[in-house]
Amino acid sequence: MAISDWPAQERPREKLLARGADALSDAELLAIFLRTGVKGKSAVDLSRELLTRFGGLRQLMEASEHQFCAALGLGQAKYVQLQAVMEMSRRHLAAQLERGSALESPQAVRQYLAAQLRHEPREVFACLLLDNRHRVIRYEPLFFGTINAASVYPREVVALALRHQAAAMILAHNHPSGVAEPSQADRQITDQLVRALALVEVRVLDHLVVGDGESVSFAERGWL
C-alpha cells in the first residue's frame, strides 16, 4: 500500500506537522528524507530495510559514499543531500554557542562537540577556545590518533591558546570504541594541560569525552 493511501495521522509528513519531529520513528524520519520508495516498497518500507542493512540511523548517516550509494534507493544525489543536512546541523549548533556564554549553555556545548567528534573513526583531540566572557572563539581539532589513542602535546595546546588570545578552554576527545568512560591516561593528560595552561592564565573549564550516544564531563565528575 502506498503511503498516500494510509490514514492521514499515520503518514510521516502529516504526523510530523501534527506532533513534531520527535514523535517519528527513525524509519519515518528517513522516509521523509528519501521522499519516495522503490517499486513494490513504500518509502517507510525501504527505510526499514536500509536501517536493518546499515545497523541503525547513525551507521547509515556515517557510511562512506561508496557504502551509501551502493544501497537500494540511495545514490550520489541523496548522499550529497545528507552531507549538507549534517553540516547544516553542525553549523546550527555552532551558531547557538556563538550567541552567548558556553557556561550558560552546557547542553549546547555537549551537542556541538558530540556532533563534531562522535562520527570520527579514529581518536581526535580538540579544543573549544573561549574569550574572557566564555564566548566561543573557535573550535580546533588539534591531534589525530589511531583508533586507540592520540598523542597530545601540552606546548601545542598552549601555543593555540596564545595565538587566539583565549582566556579559557573546553577540551574534548572521542572514544571510537563508543565507551565514553575516561581512561587513566585521559585524566593524566588533562592534569598536565590544566597545569600548562595555568602558566599562561588560561583556565580549563571542562574536558568532555564523547562516546556513542553519551559523553562524560570531567567538571561534573569533580576532576577539575
TACOR-V945185 format. One record per helix or strand. SS is the DSSP state (alpha for helix, beta for strand). FROM is the first residue (numbers start at 0). LEN is the number of residues. If there is no record, write none. Layout:
ss=<SS | SS>
from=<FROM | FROM>
len=<LEN | LEN>
This chain:
ss=<alpha | alpha | alpha | alpha | alpha | beta | beta | alpha | alpha | alpha | alpha | beta | alpha | alpha | beta | beta | alpha | beta | alpha | beta | beta | alpha>
from=<2 | 7 | 11 | 20 | 25 | 37 | 40 | 42 | 56 | 64 | 75 | 100 | 101 | 105 | 123 | 134 | 153 | 167 | 183 | 202 | 214 | 217>
len=<3 | 3 | 8 | 3 | 9 | 1 | 1 | 12 | 5 | 5 | 23 | 1 | 3 | 12 | 7 | 10 | 10 | 7 | 15 | 8 | 3 | 4>
